Amino acid sequence: MRKDLIIIGAGPAGLSACLYSVRAGLDTLLLDNFPGGQVNNSGIVENYLGFKSILGVNLSNQFLEHILSLGNKIVLEEKVLKIEKLEKHFKVFHTDGEIEARAILISIGTKCKKLYVEKEDFFSNNGLSYCAICDGALYRDREVAVIGGGNSALDATLFLSNICKKIYLINKNPIMKGDQLLFSSVSKLKNVEILYNVQTEGFLGENKLEGVRIRDKITGATKKVECEGVFVKIGMETKMDFETNFKLETNTKGEIIIDRENRTNIDGVFSAGDSTNIEFKQIVIAAGEGTKAALVIFKYLKNQG
Ligand SMILES: Cc1cc2nc3c(=O)[nH]c(=O)nc-3n(C[C@H](O)[C@H](O)[C@H](O)COP(=O)(O)OP(=O)(O)OC[C@H]3O[C@@H](n4cnc5c(N)ncnc54)[C@H](O)[C@@H]3O)c2cc1C
């Protein structure tokens, strides 16, 4: 069976593209092993038009419900492992089989950046998390550390301040780089201690996380910050975790380079949302880009005959 379009990634970009593509009459399949995207972990969203304030997970459920109402075979909860470009179409290999399509839309968003320091992988999901909203409740009334110096670190700290006894905010820079309003809210919190100019060197503990080893960038002294949980919030990066038999053009940040019509350097492969070199990463922008991509793909497939 050959689809008109396979969309990889069911965040706002992929879901929105799917809506327009199905409504335009294209035989579409949306693949994602964790549908909903980053919105699932976004806490409260207050800047999506039509919703004054909504929990991210509720917003993403509403997005998904809308798509599922178009037909129950549109979304397949599988991870894409490989895309092969053949002469006039593509073959997509996923965790439960393979399927062909005339065009591909990549809307895989971004993933949390890692620190790449000692014992980071060892403690991952066992004391160390990249998502405060997902795992914060595990550390109720405990001492934790948040590592990072921008909005996502501030967001996580604010969120955890209602749950945890104490939060050490570990920042390698002399200032916090996030929004002033957000910073001002965090600096008023009694249970938050911000450590500036400190580099995270690794995580401590045998089988259970016991703390973070940090180095003061000015004095060179190292010390242990004792805590039972750590949240690494140092930003996001685009990472394609599937193979391709073609070379997609990306920039130095790993973002897929697209033109104004969401075309990549490969004929028939389009991209939209946070995974692209579009500057601003927001739900409404991802949704708009997904919509535009679907309309362009519709025209592209019509011209192919
Ligand atoms: C903590 C946090 C708070 C935020 N708050 C806001 C906010 O208040 N307002 C706002 O506008 N924006 C906010 N954002 C940003 C917003 O969530 C993103 O800009 C938006 O979700 C991007 O949508 P997307 O569809 O491009 O990608 P994503 O939402 O990242 O979705 C990508 C999808 O691709 C899937 N995928 C990846 N690889 C594969 C594969 N190999 N096979 C199958 N599927 C795959 C993933 O599982 C994921 O579901 C926030 C982000 C974070 C992290």
Ligand as a Chemical Component Dictionary entry (heavy atoms), coordinates in Angstrom:
data_LIG
# 
_chem_comp.id                   LIG 
_chem_comp.type                 NON-POLYMER 
_chem_comp.pdbx_formal_charge   0 
_chem_comp.three_letter_code    LIG 
# 
loop_
_chem_comp_atom.comp_id 
_chem_comp_atom.atom_id 
_chem_comp_atom.alt_atom_id 
_chem_comp_atom.type_symbol 
_chem_comp_atom.charge 
_chem_comp_atom.model_Cartn_x 
_chem_comp_atom.model_Cartn_y 
_chem_comp_atom.model_Cartn_z 
_chem_comp_atom.pdbx_ordinal 
LIG C1  C1  C 0 8.980  22.859 28.938 1  
LIG C2  C2  C 0 8.445  23.490 27.672 2  
LIG C3  C3  C 0 7.486  24.496 27.754 3  
LIG C4  C4  C 0 6.992  25.094 26.586 4  
LIG N1  N1  N 0 6.023  26.058 26.715 5  
LIG C5  C5  C 0 5.507  26.613 25.601 6  
LIG C6  C6  C 0 4.460  27.584 25.706 7  
LIG O1  O1  O 0 3.995  27.925 26.816 8  
LIG N2  N2  N 0 3.973  28.127 24.552 9  
LIG C7  C7  C 0 4.452  27.775 23.316 10 
LIG O2  O2  O 0 3.957  28.299 22.318 11 
LIG N3  N3  N 0 5.447  26.864 23.192 12 
LIG C8  C8  C 0 5.982  26.267 24.295 13 
LIG N4  N4  N 0 6.976  25.342 24.168 14 
LIG C9  C9  C 0 7.493  25.024 22.812 15 
LIG C10 C10 C 0 6.531  24.113 22.029 16 
LIG O3  O3  O 0 6.167  23.007 22.840 17 
LIG C11 C11 C 0 7.198  23.648 20.729 18 
LIG O4  O4  O 0 7.576  24.779 19.985 19 
LIG C12 C12 C 0 6.259  22.782 19.884 20 
LIG O5  O5  O 0 5.796  21.670 20.611 21 
LIG C13 C13 C 0 6.984  22.291 18.633 22 
LIG O6  O6  O 0 6.124  21.472 17.923 23 
LIG P1  P1  P 0 6.686  20.414 16.852 24 
LIG O7  O7  O 0 5.485  19.720 16.315 25 
LIG O8  O8  O 0 7.605  21.073 15.907 26 
LIG O9  O9  O 0 7.598  19.373 17.671 27 
LIG P2  P2  P 0 7.357  18.542 18.983 28 
LIG O10 O10 O 0 6.285  19.094 19.809 29 
LIG O11 O11 O 0 8.720  18.375 19.570 30 
LIG O12 O12 O 0 6.858  17.117 18.433 31 
LIG C14 C14 C 0 7.739  16.264 17.730 32 
LIG C15 C15 C 0 7.198  14.847 17.774 33 
LIG O13 O13 O 0 8.031  14.039 16.924 34 
LIG C16 C16 C 0 8.104  12.745 17.475 35 
LIG N5  N5  N 0 9.262  12.034 16.934 36 
LIG C17 C17 C 0 10.576 12.359 17.050 37 
LIG N6  N6  N 0 11.350 11.419 16.437 38 
LIG C18 C18 C 0 10.489 10.474 15.945 39 
LIG C19 C19 C 0 10.673 9.254  15.231 40 
LIG N7  N7  N 0 11.878 8.783  14.893 41 
LIG N8  N8  N 0 9.570  8.527  14.881 42 
LIG C20 C20 C 0 8.321  8.975  15.213 43 
LIG N9  N9  N 0 8.095  10.126 15.886 44 
LIG C21 C21 C 0 9.171  10.861 16.241 45 
LIG C22 C22 C 0 8.204  13.008 18.989 46 
LIG O14 O14 O 0 7.793  11.854 19.734 47 
LIG C23 C23 C 0 7.257  14.202 19.167 48 
LIG O15 O15 O 0 5.967  13.781 19.553 49 
LIG C24 C24 C 0 7.480  24.700 25.306 50 
LIG C25 C25 C 0 8.436  23.684 25.218 51 
LIG C26 C26 C 0 8.909  23.072 26.374 52 
LIG C27 C27 C 0 9.942  21.958 26.270 53 
# 
loop_
_chem_comp_bond.comp_id 
_chem_comp_bond.atom_id_1 
_chem_comp_bond.atom_id_2 
_chem_comp_bond.value_order 
_chem_comp_bond.pdbx_ordinal 
LIG C1  C2  SING 1  
LIG C2  C3  SING 2  
LIG C2  C26 DOUB 3  
LIG C3  C4  DOUB 4  
LIG C4  N1  SING 5  
LIG C4  C24 SING 6  
LIG N1  C5  DOUB 7  
LIG C5  C6  SING 8  
LIG C5  C8  SING 9  
LIG C6  O1  DOUB 10 
LIG C6  N2  SING 11 
LIG N2  C7  SING 12 
LIG C7  O2  DOUB 13 
LIG C7  N3  SING 14 
LIG N3  C8  DOUB 15 
LIG C8  N4  SING 16 
LIG N4  C9  SING 17 
LIG N4  C24 SING 18 
LIG C9  C10 SING 19 
LIG C10 O3  SING 20 
LIG C10 C11 SING 21 
LIG C11 O4  SING 22 
LIG C11 C12 SING 23 
LIG C12 O5  SING 24 
LIG C12 C13 SING 25 
LIG C13 O6  SING 26 
LIG O6  P1  SING 27 
LIG P1  O7  DOUB 28 
LIG P1  O8  SING 29 
LIG P1  O9  SING 30 
LIG O9  P2  SING 31 
LIG P2  O10 DOUB 32 
LIG P2  O11 SING 33 
LIG P2  O12 SING 34 
LIG O12 C14 SING 35 
LIG C14 C15 SING 36 
LIG C15 O13 SING 37 
LIG C15 C23 SING 38 
LIG O13 C16 SING 39 
LIG C16 N5  SING 40 
LIG C16 C22 SING 41 
LIG N5  C17 SING 42 
LIG N5  C21 SING 43 
LIG C17 N6  DOUB 44 
LIG N6  C18 SING 45 
LIG C18 C19 SING 46 
LIG C18 C21 DOUB 47 
LIG C19 N7  SING 48 
LIG C19 N8  DOUB 49 
LIG N8  C20 SING 50 
LIG C20 N9  DOUB 51 
LIG N9  C21 SING 52 
LIG C22 O14 SING 53 
LIG C22 C23 SING 54 
LIG C23 O15 SING 55 
LIG C24 C25 DOUB 56 
LIG C25 C26 SING 57 
LIG C26 C27 SING 58 
# 
